[in-house]
Amino acid sequence: MNKVTDKKTASHYTWGNNCDSWILSENPSLSVKQETMPPGTREQLHFHTNAQQFFFVLKGMATFYVDETRTTLNKHQGLLIDKKSKHFIANETNEPIEFIVISQPLINNDRTNVD
């Protein structure tokens, strides 16, 4: 069934330090989320055994650390992260960031945090 969704109708949850996520679409083979991160926040270093992820910045500037490489993305830029790559996203600016993250397949039960 075709269904229109947006932040108003999508399921919402918070993660990390006041970060928001809206589940725009989710099934066992694909997940699409819209997320926001306040200034000065970051995710924990982790990897996914089975899933690849594509991040696309809608607003602000996001910094990614992938296998010890630092990459900065500006508005309307994206980055593919291969499965098994150790990574995290950070907001190292004074402005909030907003982005889309697409995971294939679904990342539920496919995340290993790295200390």
MDAnalysis code that builds the backbone (N, CA, C; Angstrom):
import MDAnalysis as mda
import numpy as np

u = mda.Universe.empty(345, n_residues=115, atom_resindex=np.repeat(np.arange(115), 3), trajectory=True)
u.add_TopologyAttr("name", ["N", "CA", "C"] * 115)
u.add_TopologyAttr("resid", np.arange(1, 116))
u.add_TopologyAttr("resname", ["MET", "ASN", "LYS", "VAL", "THR", "ASP", "LYS", "LYS", "THR", "ALA", "SER", "HIS", "TYR", "THR", "TRP", "GLY", "ASN", "ASN", "CYS", "ASP", "SER", "TRP", "ILE", "LEU", "SER", "GLU", "ASN", "PRO", "SER", "LEU", "SER", "VAL", "LYS", "GLN", "GLU", "THR", "MET", "PRO", "PRO", "GLY", "THR", "ARG", "GLU", "GLN", "LEU", "HIS", "PHE", "HIS", "THR", "ASN", "ALA", "GLN", "GLN", "PHE", "PHE", "PHE", "VAL", "LEU", "LYS", "GLY", "MET", "ALA", "THR", "PHE", "TYR", "VAL", "ASP", "GLU", "THR", "ARG", "THR", "THR", "LEU", "ASN", "LYS", "HIS", "GLN", "GLY", "LEU", "LEU", "ILE", "ASP", "LYS", "LYS", "SER", "LYS", "HIS", "PHE", "ILE", "ALA", "ASN", "GLU", "THR", "ASN", "GLU", "PRO", "ILE", "GLU", "PHE", "ILE", "VAL", "ILE", "SER", "GLN", "PRO", "LEU", "ILE", "ASN", "ASN", "ASP", "ARG", "THR", "ASN", "VAL", "ASP"])
u.atoms.positions = np.array([
    [0.834, -1.180, 0.000],
    [0.000, 0.000, 0.000],
    [0.879, 1.245, 0.000],
    [0.600, 2.164, -0.864],
    [1.327, 3.434, -0.919],
    [0.780, 4.352, 0.165],
    [1.709, 4.942, 0.928],
    [1.298, 5.777, 2.052],
    [2.225, 6.978, 2.148],
    [1.644, 8.161, 2.186],
    [2.416, 9.378, 2.352],
    [2.787, 9.502, 3.825],
    [4.050, 9.849, 4.094],
    [4.495, 10.033, 5.475],
    [5.366, 11.279, 5.574],
    [5.401, 11.842, 6.751],
    [6.269, 12.979, 7.034],
    [6.538, 12.998, 8.534],
    [7.245, 14.019, 9.004],
    [7.599, 14.083, 10.417],
    [6.366, 14.162, 11.323],
    [5.269, 14.696, 10.825],
    [4.058, 14.822, 11.645],
    [3.373, 13.475, 11.855],
    [3.478, 12.573, 10.877],
    [2.773, 11.297, 10.957],
    [3.690, 10.121, 11.293],
    [5.003, 10.308, 11.204],
    [5.953, 9.217, 11.425],
    [6.140, 8.917, 12.909],
    [6.497, 7.679, 13.202],
    [6.866, 7.313, 14.574],
    [8.131, 8.071, 14.952],
    [8.200, 8.512, 16.194],
    [9.317, 9.339, 16.661],
    [9.957, 8.708, 17.895],
    [11.274, 8.856, 18.014],
    [11.971, 8.492, 19.247],
    [13.183, 9.398, 19.407],
    [13.700, 9.469, 20.614],
    [14.917, 10.237, 20.880],
    [16.050, 9.276, 21.165],
    [17.262, 9.725, 20.894],
    [18.451, 8.920, 21.148],
    [19.581, 9.861, 21.564],
    [20.622, 9.276, 22.149],
    [21.784, 10.072, 22.530],
    [21.405, 11.224, 23.438],
    [21.990, 12.389, 23.189],
    [21.791, 13.581, 24.001],
    [20.816, 14.527, 23.304],
    [19.513, 14.222, 23.427],
    [18.435, 15.037, 22.838],
    [18.420, 15.034, 21.313],
    [18.849, 13.943, 20.703],
    [18.749, 13.785, 19.252],
    [17.384, 13.167, 18.936],
    [16.831, 13.510, 17.781],
    [15.507, 13.040, 17.387],
    [15.589, 12.195, 16.126],
    [14.683, 11.224, 16.043],
    [14.577, 10.387, 14.858],
    [13.115, 10.139, 14.535],
    [12.764, 10.291, 13.255],
    [11.427, 9.992, 12.749],
    [11.575, 8.853, 11.749],
    [10.843, 7.782, 11.959],
    [10.904, 6.614, 11.067],
    [9.944, 6.863, 9.907],
    [10.509, 7.214, 8.753],
    [9.686, 7.526, 7.583],
    [9.222, 6.274, 6.861],
    [10.076, 5.241, 6.865],
    [9.725, 3.968, 6.243],
    [10.605, 2.886, 6.854],
    [9.997, 1.718, 7.091],
    [10.800, 0.640, 7.682],
    [10.184, -0.706, 7.362],
    [11.012, -1.582, 6.837],
    [10.658, -2.981, 6.630],
    [11.946, -3.783, 6.760],
    [11.925, -5.097, 6.741],
    [13.146, -5.876, 6.987],
    [14.308, -5.581, 6.029],
    [14.018, -5.092, 4.842],
    [15.101, -4.869, 3.886],
    [15.548, -3.413, 3.764],
    [14.797, -2.460, 4.388],
    [15.122, -1.050, 4.197],
    [14.554, -0.203, 5.329],
    [15.351, 0.785, 5.759],
    [14.912, 1.745, 6.764],
    [15.256, 3.143, 6.272],
    [14.307, 4.073, 6.402],
    [14.540, 5.474, 6.048],
    [14.106, 6.318, 7.241],
    [15.066, 7.110, 7.773],
    [14.784, 7.948, 8.937],
    [15.247, 9.371, 8.677],
    [14.530, 10.315, 9.258],
    [14.957, 11.701, 9.269],
    [15.369, 11.998, 10.705],
    [16.571, 12.554, 10.881],
    [17.089, 12.761, 12.225],
    [17.631, 14.170, 12.399],
    [17.652, 14.613, 13.659],
    [18.267, 15.894, 14.008],
    [19.218, 15.678, 15.174],
    [20.269, 16.496, 15.200],
    [21.247, 16.469, 16.286],
    [21.535, 17.902, 16.723],
    [21.389, 18.190, 18.018],
    [21.728, 19.521, 18.520],
    [23.235, 19.778, 18.425],
    [23.637, 21.025, 18.561],
    [25.067, 21.352, 18.554],
    [25.828, 20.580, 19.625],
    [27.042, 20.162, 19.294],
    [27.923, 19.518, 20.258],
    [27.588, 18.079, 20.606],
    [26.720, 17.419, 19.828],
    [26.363, 16.033, 20.116],
    [27.071, 15.089, 19.159],
    [27.163, 13.824, 19.575],
    [27.780, 12.807, 18.726],
    [27.236, 11.436, 19.088],
    [27.337, 10.558, 18.135],
    [26.916, 9.180, 18.314],
    [28.105, 8.380, 18.842],
    [27.848, 7.199, 19.374],
    [28.921, 6.317, 19.825],
    [29.520, 5.571, 18.623],
    [30.837, 5.345, 18.663],
    [31.504, 4.557, 17.621],
    [30.890, 3.159, 17.594],
    [30.541, 2.695, 16.389],
    [29.892, 1.398, 16.234],
    [30.075, 0.900, 14.797],
    [29.587, -0.321, 14.551],
    [29.539, -0.845, 13.186],
    [28.321, -1.745, 13.048],
    [27.960, -2.000, 11.794],
    [26.859, -2.900, 11.464],
    [27.438, -4.066, 10.666],
    [27.125, -5.265, 11.065],
    [27.662, -6.456, 10.398],
    [27.042, -6.665, 9.023],
    [25.747, -6.397, 8.899],
    [25.036, -6.701, 7.653],
    [24.569, -5.489, 6.860],
    [24.416, -4.353, 7.509],
    [23.779, -3.207, 6.857],
    [24.788, -2.172, 6.360],
    [24.480, -1.616, 5.207],
    [25.157, -0.414, 4.731],
    [24.227, 0.758, 5.006],
    [24.806, 1.958, 5.121],
    [23.988, 3.134, 5.405],
    [24.401, 4.284, 4.502],
    [23.388, 5.062, 4.097],
    [23.636, 6.275, 3.333],
    [23.059, 7.444, 4.122],
    [23.891, 8.439, 4.406],
    [23.498, 9.646, 5.117],
    [23.447, 10.805, 4.128],
    [22.400, 11.621, 4.217],
    [22.250, 12.786, 3.354],
    [21.868, 13.982, 4.215],
    [22.703, 15.023, 4.202],
    [22.510, 16.185, 5.060],
    [21.488, 17.135, 4.438],
    [20.452, 17.467, 5.217],
    [19.416, 18.400, 4.785],
    [19.693, 19.819, 5.267],
    [20.303, 19.926, 6.450],
    [20.542, 21.225, 7.059],
    [21.792, 21.147, 7.930],
    [22.647, 22.154, 7.818],
    [23.830, 22.227, 8.671],
    [25.031, 21.501, 8.104],
    [25.970, 21.180, 8.991],
    [27.221, 20.526, 8.611],
    [27.473, 19.362, 9.568],
    [27.582, 18.164, 9.032],
    [27.786, 16.955, 9.833],
    [29.207, 16.434, 9.623],
    [29.796, 15.935, 10.690],
    [31.124, 15.342, 10.614],
    [30.998, 13.844, 10.865],
    [31.600, 13.060, 9.988],
    [31.578, 11.605, 10.101],
    [32.988, 11.095, 10.348],
    [33.083, 10.127, 11.208],
    [34.333, 9.423, 11.451],
    [34.083, 7.988, 11.013],
    [34.776, 7.570, 9.950],
    [34.586, 6.240, 9.384],
    [35.953, 5.585, 9.264],
    [36.140, 4.480, 10.000],
    [37.426, 3.774, 9.992],
    [38.593, 4.744, 10.144],
    [38.487, 5.629, 11.130],
    [39.533, 6.586, 11.497],
    [39.743, 7.722, 10.491],
    [38.851, 7.844, 9.507],
    [38.915, 8.952, 8.556],
    [37.803, 9.942, 8.887],
    [38.150, 11.223, 8.959],
    [37.183, 12.288, 9.269],
    [36.708, 12.910, 7.958],
    [35.375, 12.990, 7.787],
    [34.777, 13.577, 6.591],
    [33.683, 14.538, 7.019],
    [33.702, 15.749, 6.453],
    [32.677, 16.736, 6.760],
    [31.745, 16.879, 5.568],
    [30.447, 16.813, 5.857],
    [29.431, 16.987, 4.815],
    [28.643, 18.260, 5.082],
    [28.392, 19.007, 4.029],
    [27.562, 20.195, 4.096],
    [26.176, 19.865, 3.578],
    [25.282, 20.831, 3.671],
    [23.921, 20.687, 3.173],
    [23.920, 20.140, 1.747],
    [23.073, 19.149, 1.519],
    [22.862, 18.509, 0.218],
    [24.040, 17.650, -0.227],
    [24.822, 17.147, 0.719],
    [25.879, 16.182, 0.430],
    [25.564, 14.886, 1.171],
    [26.021, 13.768, 0.591],
    [25.757, 12.465, 1.189],
    [27.003, 11.609, 1.282],
    [26.912, 10.552, 2.093],
    [28.034, 9.644, 2.319],
    [27.501, 8.233, 2.514],
    [28.068, 7.278, 1.768],
    [27.741, 5.861, 1.924],
    [28.738, 5.234, 2.882],
    [28.233, 4.507, 3.861],
    [29.085, 3.801, 4.812],
    [28.848, 2.313, 4.623],
    [29.901, 1.603, 4.266],
    [29.808, 0.166, 4.010],
    [29.605, -0.615, 5.304],
    [28.997, -1.784, 5.184],
    [28.848, -2.648, 6.351],
    [30.230, -2.957, 6.927],
    [30.284, -3.184, 8.211],
    [31.484, -3.505, 8.990],
    [32.442, -2.334, 9.169],
    [32.120, -1.155, 8.622],
    [32.961, 0.031, 8.826],
    [32.630, 0.647, 10.184],
    [33.643, 0.862, 11.002],
    [33.445, 1.518, 12.300],
    [33.196, 3.000, 12.030],
    [32.103, 3.529, 12.602],
    [31.734, 4.900, 12.281],
    [30.897, 5.564, 13.370],
    [30.829, 6.889, 13.295],
    [29.861, 7.669, 14.054],
    [29.713, 9.026, 13.407],
    [28.575, 9.670, 13.676],
    [28.288, 11.013, 13.189],
    [28.385, 11.969, 14.374],
    [28.871, 13.181, 14.106],
    [28.996, 14.199, 15.151],
    [28.547, 15.548, 14.619],
    [27.995, 16.348, 15.514],
    [27.678, 17.736, 15.192],
    [28.690, 18.589, 15.943],
    [29.716, 19.018, 15.248],
    [30.804, 19.789, 15.849],
    [30.626, 21.287, 15.611],
    [29.380, 21.701, 15.349],
    [29.081, 23.108, 15.077],
    [28.205, 23.676, 16.189],
    [27.872, 24.948, 16.055],
    [26.990, 25.621, 17.006],
    [25.545, 25.675, 16.528],
    [25.238, 24.976, 15.438],
    [23.887, 24.945, 14.872],
    [23.402, 23.495, 14.812],
    [22.088, 23.272, 14.908],
    [21.575, 21.900, 14.767],
    [21.800, 21.375, 13.347],
    [21.869, 20.065, 13.229],
    [21.938, 19.441, 11.904],
    [20.709, 18.564, 11.714],
    [20.335, 18.396, 10.449],
    [19.203, 17.557, 10.080],
    [19.635, 16.716, 8.886],
    [19.300, 15.427, 8.915],
    [19.758, 14.534, 7.851],
    [18.808, 13.360, 7.685],
    [18.951, 12.703, 6.550],
    [18.247, 11.456, 6.254],
    [19.276, 10.335, 6.370],
    [18.881, 9.232, 6.990],
    [19.739, 8.045, 7.008],
    [18.938, 6.869, 6.464],
    [19.501, 6.230, 5.455],
    [18.881, 5.078, 4.803],
    [19.746, 3.867, 5.116],
    [19.142, 2.837, 5.684],
    [19.873, 1.621, 6.052],
    [19.312, 0.455, 5.262],
    [20.212, -0.359, 4.735],
    [19.805, -1.515, 3.941],
    [20.733, -2.685, 4.225],
    [20.220, -3.789, 4.823],
    [18.866, -3.972, 5.328],
    [18.672, -3.228, 6.650],
    [17.536, -3.471, 7.278],
    [17.188, -2.863, 8.564],
    [18.300, -3.114, 9.582],
    [18.619, -2.111, 10.416],
    [19.730, -2.253, 11.356],
    [19.323, -2.775, 12.733],
    [18.039, -3.045, 12.957],
    [17.628, -3.590, 14.244],
    [18.404, -4.873, 14.527],
    [19.000, -4.966, 15.709],
    [19.810, -6.119, 16.126],
    [21.059, -6.302, 15.265],
    [21.520, -5.251, 14.592],
    [22.726, -5.324, 13.758],
    [23.645, -4.139, 14.080],
    [23.854, -3.886, 15.344],
    [24.728, -2.787, 15.758],
    [25.625, -3.302, 16.875],
    [26.927, -3.074, 16.691],
    [27.903, -3.419, 17.713],
    [28.650, -2.142, 18.097],
    [28.489, -1.721, 19.357],
    [29.193, -0.541, 19.841],
    [30.653, -0.893, 20.111],
    [31.525, 0.085, 19.838],
    [32.956, -0.083, 20.049],
    [33.359, 0.861, 21.171],
    [34.089, 0.367, 22.145],
    [34.510, 1.215, 23.275],
    [35.562, 2.215, 22.878],
])
